[in-house]
Amino acid sequence: MPKLIFVKIASYCDSELVPTIMDCMDKADRPENLRFGICWQHREDEALPDICKGSQFRIVDVLWNESKTIQSA
């Protein structure tokens, strides 16, 4: 069984999500062994990038206005 590398990304209305994923894949010796877990916080009018629809990706889909803010005391 190949060794897998898990990459966790928190993405909040982030235009750099796809370039970040592409950079990871470009720099990996074996990009097929990468697995991505992405918390994708987005606006209603944003579509999930096509690159994130493969079997290497697990997406937690959260609308931006449903995110919770943690306030310190």
C-alpha positions in Angstrom: 0.0 0.0 0.0 1.4 3.5 -0.9 2.1 6.0 1.8 -0.4 8.7 1.7 0.0 12.4 2.7 -3.0 14.2 4.2 -3.2 17.9 3.5 -5.7 19.9 5.6 -6.9 23.3 4.2 -9.2 25.8 5.8 -10.5 28.0 3.0 -12.7 31.0 3.7 -13.8 32.8 0.5 -10.3 32.1 -0.7 -9.2 32.9 -4.3 -5.9 31.0 -3.6 -7.5 27.6 -3.0 -6.9 26.2 -6.5 -3.3 27.7 -6.7 -2.5 26.2 -3.3 -3.7 22.7 -4.4 -1.9 23.0 -7.7 1.3 24.0 -5.9 1.1 21.0 -3.6 0.6 18.6 -6.5 3.3 20.2 -8.6 5.9 19.9 -5.7 4.9 16.3 -4.8 7.0 13.4 -6.1 3.8 11.3 -6.2 0.8 13.7 -6.4 -1.5 10.7 -6.6 -0.6 9.9 -3.0 -1.9 13.2 -1.7 -5.3 13.3 0.1 -6.9 16.7 0.8 -9.4 17.6 3.5 -10.9 21.0 2.9 -13.2 23.0 5.0 -14.7 25.2 2.2 -16.4 28.2 3.5 -17.9 30.1 0.6 -20.6 32.5 -0.6 -23.8 31.2 -2.1 -22.8 32.2 -5.6 -19.4 30.3 -5.5 -19.1 26.9 -7.1 -16.8 24.2 -5.9 -13.7 24.3 -8.1 -13.6 21.3 -10.5 -10.2 20.3 -9.2 -11.8 19.5 -5.8 -14.3 17.0 -7.2 -11.9 14.1 -7.5 -11.5 11.1 -5.2 -8.5 12.6 -3.5 -10.7 15.3 -1.9 -13.0 15.3 1.1 -14.9 18.6 1.4 -16.8 20.1 4.3 -19.1 22.6 2.7 -20.0 25.6 4.8 -21.8 28.7 3.7 -19.8 31.8 5.0 -22.8 33.2 7.0 -23.2 29.9 8.8 -19.7 30.0 10.2 -19.4 30.7 13.9 -17.2 33.3 15.5 -15.4 32.4 18.7 -14.9 35.4 21.0 -12.3 35.5 23.7 -13.3 36.5 27.2 
